[in-house]
Amino acid sequence: MLERLERELTLIARHQVMARRDQVGGRLEKSAYLLLNRIDSGGAMSIGQLAEAFGLDTSTVNRQTAALLRSGLAERVADPDGGMARKLRITGAGKDRLAADRAFYLNGLSRVLAEWTPQEIQQFEDILTRFNRSIEALEGREWPRPESGGAASA
């Protein structure tokens, strides 16, 4: 049973029908999309906080965030809580790019699920949310989620 599940999870990563770069140019790199999503959902974060959130080396996150800073998608700001470390905050341009990419991915997802009923989509979302929360619990790193009022909301 777990072998089939592992194979299907591998195929999800392989298909990427929602993220095909050959369909429309100018998409964010995967790491940029993930970092901007995290900063957008959790507010300004330091390199150390981002490294902890993703379970990565600070040097890796530093390289990834440097690209965001160079492209004007994020900016360094003083810690609003008065801490010493400067934090990264998403810029207006970053919010615009994130929104455009999110719309692109949602369009692809809509195409994939076009034949599904609303109930099937809700069930799939609930199962994926439970799956991700189980991973987060094992890693000790919860991902912030917007309040949606649904069964799967935080």
C-alpha angles and dihedrals in degrees: 000000000000090000091061091046091050090050093050092049089051090051092052088057091046100047100054090170088158093055107042107151093199091065097063127002128226100051119154118257112259093251092049091049092050094045093047090048091052095047091044093051098039104031128237113348136185123237088255093052091049091048090052093046092054098034091238137133114270089235090058093049090045090057092046094048092046087064090051091050093048091051093048094242093119135022136202115248136176114267105268088213091056097253123149098243118085115233134217120240128186113249128221088260089050091051090050093050092045091050092048093050092045090053089050092051092044089053090053091046090050089055092050093049097039093115096044123101120238088249092054091049091050092048091049091049091049092050093047091048091051090047092050093046089053090054091047091051092051092048094041091231117114118198115223115245128191116248107256103167091235129121091265098049122122 
